[in-house]
Structure formats: structure tokens, C-alpha cells
Amino acid sequence: MKYFIRALKYYAYLLILLVIIILALVLTGFVEADLSKMFVNGYDSLWQIALIMLVFALIYPRFGFSKRTAHIYGSPEELRPDIMRVMEGLGYRLEDEKDGSLRFRRRSGFSRALKMWEDGITLSPTGAGMEVEGLTRDLSRIVSGLEATRGADV
């Protein structure tokens, strides 16, 4: 269900972005305001564009969200102060804590809106360290920050 909701949000985001771009082009005079002249296939182009955006929206959650393991060692109680420091430094605040897992959200409302309120990061203890789940583009910074603070000596 989470996958479907993310795809739906991304589809709406893409449609809004397309409307803004078309409005900007019309207002600046680069294209005529008539949709039948704006696109090669006229009004048929609208459903074709919507279909292409739907395909992108259905694919995006698969690649846009992932899990990575931060190789940091110690008990969750030992790691908590370092995790809190790293996450606060990256602009996150603790939202929830259950069963040893920590759930973080962005502090900035503007940043949350840009990420379509899909900005949650979950850290769960595993045998290899902490499993970090969330937006793929944010995970590298988070995992690097955690490993730099409490990583294993390799």
C-alpha cells in the first residue's frame, strides 16, 4: 500500500510540474495558449503524456526508496547519542521510537513538502550495524555520517 501511495503522490507531483512548465511557456510567449497547436498530436498528446508520467510514477518508488546498512557497532543505547547528533546535524528530528527502531523526519516544513511528505528515515538495529531505510538520495549522507562517527575500523 505504501508503494501505491508513493506512486500516486509522485504522479500528482509530475502533473503539477508539467502544468507549471506549460503555464510558464504560455506566459512568456514561447508557445501559443491553444493545446491543439501546442502539441504535435493536439489534445491526444495529453493522455499520452499522462500515460508516460504514470509509468514513471509507478517505477519511481522502486528506485527512489531503499535500505542500506550502516556498519556501526555497539548496543542501541550506546549508539543513540551519536545517531541523534548525526541526524540533527543533517536536519532531522526524532519522530517515533518503537522496538529499538528510530524514525526521523525532516525539521523543515519546506523540505518535507518538496519531498512530498515522504521524508521519513527509519534506523533499525541489525547484527551488522543499523539498517537505514528511506529516500535513496538521502541514505548516502546518513550512512556516511553514522559510519564516520561510529564506524568499524577496517
DASULBEL-V825784 format. One record per backbone hydrogen bond with DSSP energy under -0.5 kcal/mol. CO is the residue of the C=O (numbers start at 1). NH is the residue of the N-H. Records with the same first field share a line. If there is no record, write none. Layout:
CO->NH  NH
This chain:
1->5
2->6
3->7
4->8
5->9
6->10
7->11
8->12
9->13
10->14
11->15
12->16
13->17
14->18
15->19
16->20
17->21
18->22
19->23
20->24
21->25
22->26
23->27
24->28
25->29  30  31
26->29
33->35
34->37  38
35->39
39->42
41->44
42->45
43->46  47
44->48
45->49
46->50
47->51
48->52
49->53
50->54
51->55
52->56
53->57
54->58
55->59
56->60
57->61
59->62  63
60->63  64
61->65
64->136
66->134
68->70  132
69->71
70->72  130
71->152
75->79
76->80
77->81
79->83
80->84
81->85
82->86
83->87
84->88
85->89
86->90
87->92
88->91
91->107
93->105
96->103
98->101
101->98
102->123
103->95  96
104->121
105->93
108->112
109->113
110->114
111->115
112->117
113->116
115->118
121->104
122->124  133
123->102
124->131
126->129
129->126
130->70  132
131->124  133
132->68
133->122
134->66
135->138  139
136->140
138->142
139->143
140->144
141->145
142->146
143->147
144->148
145->149
146->150
147->151
150->73
152->154
